[in-house]
């Protein structure tokens, strides 16, 4: 039996008006008890993770797509002066990498000398009747001890750490500045040996720096990997220079001042 006051769907409400059938359908259908309502992600609504991924994709899209007119910004940022900042500082960082490596080897040498001195002292002849016996090893020991004093006086450890921090901070910043400047000028990037070698150099800088805490604890394996990573880094740097000079020539010839 129909309850009083209830109306059939689609029946006239007043003269000349009819409520559409679909107008109350969603409200007339109730969710059965015991059935869980679908979650937002199941209904197709965007979740917070979807929004974050979409935002990240939006940030990366300009770097992956050839977009014309990207250089229509401040001419100071796309001119020759700013465009030459990257190669100028990278040349400085190339020589700084070699100098930093030399400082590291100096500090390594200062750490190795005590073991050599100890081994030589173990080979000295024993004193006879309380008097020391002369030996050519004595001169070697004195020379090694003096070498270590000179090395420690130059403080290669602190210098190595300071220059390493400079390489990591300034190197990563300028390595990022180069592609950004290229994109601002041309509206696209140019994947190739120069770009890939630069990315590898940044990764090796980060790898070498991440090993420092283990090196400070005396881990020789970490020290060996640190030295190997920086050696490869210097080799990549040297191999990258010719392609860098080609790019500098194109910038010098084709990019206006300032």
C-alpha positions in Angstrom: 0.0 0.0 0.0 1.3 3.4 -0.9 1.8 5.8 2.0 -0.4 8.9 1.9 1.3 11.9 0.5 3.7 9.9 -1.6 3.8 10.6 -5.3 4.8 8.3 -8.2 7.9 9.3 -10.0 7.0 11.3 -13.1 3.5 12.2 -11.9 2.4 15.8 -12.1 3.2 18.0 -9.1 1.1 20.8 -10.2 -0.8 21.8 -13.3 1.5 21.8 -16.3 4.7 20.6 -14.6 6.1 17.1 -14.5 9.2 16.2 -12.4 11.7 14.4 -14.7 12.1 10.7 -13.9 15.9 11.0 -13.3 15.7 14.0 -11.0 15.1 11.9 -7.9 16.5 8.6 -9.0 19.8 9.0 -7.2 18.1 10.0 -4.0 15.4 7.3 -4.2 18.0 4.5 -4.5 19.5 3.8 -1.0 22.8 2.0 -0.4 22.0 -1.5 0.9 23.0 -2.1 4.4 26.3 -4.0 4.9 27.7 -2.9 1.6 30.8 -0.7 1.9 30.8 2.6 0.0 33.5 2.7 -2.7 36.5 4.8 -1.9 37.4 8.0 -3.7 40.1 6.3 -5.7 37.7 3.5 -6.7 35.1 6.1 -7.9 37.7 7.7 -10.1 38.2 10.8 -8.0 41.9 12.0 -7.9 43.8 11.2 -4.8 46.6 13.2 -3.1 49.2 10.9 -4.7 47.6 11.5 -8.2 47.8 15.3 -7.6 51.5 15.0 -6.6 52.4 12.9 -9.6 50.6 15.3 -11.9 52.4 18.2 -10.4 55.8 16.5 -10.9 55.0 15.7 -14.5 54.1 19.3 -15.0 57.5 20.4 -13.8 59.4 17.9 -15.9 57.4 18.4 -19.1 59.2 21.6 -20.2 62.5 19.8 -20.0 61.3 16.8 -22.1 59.3 18.5 -24.8 60.5 20.9 -27.5 58.7 24.1 -26.5 59.2 27.1 -28.8 59.4 30.5 -27.3 61.0 29.4 -24.1 63.7 32.0 -24.4 61.2 34.9 -24.4 62.2 35.8 -20.9 64.8 38.2 -19.5 67.5 38.7 -22.1 70.1 39.0 -19.3 69.5 35.4 -18.4 69.8 34.2 -22.0 72.6 36.5 -23.1 76.2 35.6 -23.6 77.4 36.7 -20.2 75.3 34.3 -18.2 75.7 31.6 -20.9 79.5 31.7 -20.3 79.2 31.3 -16.6 78.8 27.5 -16.8 81.9 26.8 -19.0 84.1 29.3 -17.1 83.4 27.8 -13.7 83.6 24.2 -15.0 87.1 24.9 -16.2 88.0 26.1 -12.7 86.3 23.0 -11.2 88.3 20.7 -13.5 91.6 22.0 -12.1 90.1 22.1 -8.6 89.3 18.4 -9.0 92.9 17.6 -9.7 94.1 19.7 -6.9 91.6 18.2 -4.4 92.7 14.7 -5.4 96.4 15.6 -4.9 95.5 16.9 -1.4 93.8 13.7 -0.7 96.8 11.7 -1.7 99.0 13.8 0.5 96.8 13.1 3.5 96.7 9.4 2.6 100.5 9.5 2.5 100.7 11.1 6.0 98.5 8.3 7.4 100.6 5.5 5.8 104.0 6.7 7.0 103.6 5.6 10.7 103.1 2.0 9.6 106.2 2.2 7.4 108.2 3.6 10.3 107.0 0.9 12.6 108.0 -1.8 10.1 111.5 -0.3 9.8 112.0 0.0 13.5 111.2 -3.7 13.9 114.1 -4.5 11.5 116.7 -2.5 13.5 119.4 -4.5 15.2 119.0 -4.9 18.9 121.3 -2.8 21.2 124.5 -4.4 22.3 125.4 -3.9 26.0 123.0 -1.0 26.1 124.4 0.8 23.1 122.5 1.2 19.9 124.0 -0.3 16.8 124.3 2.0 13.8 122.1 1.0 10.8 121.2 2.5 7.4 117.6 2.0 8.5 118.0 4.8 11.0 118.4 7.4 8.3 115.3 6.1 6.4 113.3 6.3 9.6 114.4 9.9 10.3 113.5 10.9 6.7 110.1 9.4 6.9 109.3 11.1 10.2 110.4 14.4 8.8 108.3 13.8 5.7 105.3 13.2 7.9 105.9 16.4 9.9 106.1 18.4 6.7 102.9 16.9 5.4 101.0 17.5 8.7 102.3 21.1 8.8 100.7 21.7 5.4 97.4 20.5 6.8 96.3 18.5 3.7 93.3 16.9 5.5 91.5 20.2 6.2 92.3 21.6 2.7 91.1 18.4 1.1 87.8 18.5 3.0 87.3 22.2 2.2 88.0 21.8 -1.5 85.8 18.7 -1.6 82.9 20.7 -0.1 83.4 23.4 -2.7 83.4 20.9 -5.5 80.2 19.3 -4.3 78.2 22.5 -3.7 79.4 24.7 -6.6 79.8 21.8 -9.0 76.2 20.6 -8.6 74.8 24.1 -8.8 76.7 25.0 -12.0 76.0 21.5 -13.5 72.3 22.3 -13.1 72.7 25.9 -14.3 74.1 24.8 -17.6 71.1 22.8 -18.9 68.7 25.4 -17.5 70.5 28.2 -19.4 70.4 26.1 -22.6 66.7 25.5 -22.2 66.0 29.2 -21.6 67.9 30.1 -24.7 66.7 27.4 -27.1 63.5 26.0 -25.7 64.9 22.5 -25.5 67.8 20.4 -24.4 70.3 18.5 -26.5 70.9 15.0 -25.2 74.4 13.9 -26.1 77.9 12.9 -24.7 78.4 16.3 -23.0 75.0 16.1 -21.2 75.4 12.5 -20.2 79.0 12.9 -19.0 78.0 15.9 -16.9 75.2 13.9 -15.3 77.6 11.1 -14.5 80.1 13.6 -12.9 77.4 14.9 -10.6 76.5 11.3 -9.6 80.2 10.5 -8.9 80.5 13.7 -6.8 77.5 12.6 -4.7 78.9 9.0 -4.4 82.3 10.2 -3.3 80.8 12.5 -0.7 78.5 9.8 0.7 81.5 7.7 1.6 83.1 10.3 3.9 81.4 9.1 7.1 82.7 5.6 6.5 86.1 6.8 5.7 86.3 8.8 8.9 85.7 5.5 10.7 88.7 4.0 9.1 86.9 1.9 6.4 89.6 1.2 3.8 87.1 -0.1 1.3 85.2 3.2 1.4 88.4 5.0 0.8 89.3 2.9 -2.2 85.9 3.5 -3.7 86.2 7.2 -2.9 89.5 7.4 -4.8 88.2 5.3 -7.7 85.1 7.4 -8.1 87.0 10.7 -8.1 89.6 9.2 -10.6 86.8 8.3 -13.0 85.3 11.7 -12.4 88.5 13.5 -13.4 88.7 11.3 -16.5 85.1 12.1 -17.5 85.9 15.8 -16.9 88.9 15.7 -19.2 87.0 13.7 -21.9 84.1 16.2 -21.7 86.2 19.3 -22.3 86.4 19.1 -26.1 82.6 18.9 -26.5 82.3 21.7 -24.0 84.6 23.9 -26.1 82.5 23.2 -29.2 79.4 24.4 -27.3 81.2 27.5 -26.1 82.2 28.4 -29.7 78.6 28.1 -30.7 77.5 30.3 -27.9 80.2 32.9 -28.6 79.2 33.1 -32.3 75.4 32.9 -32.0 74.4 34.4 -28.7 74.2 38.2 -28.3 75.5 40.2 -25.4 74.9 40.9 -22.6 
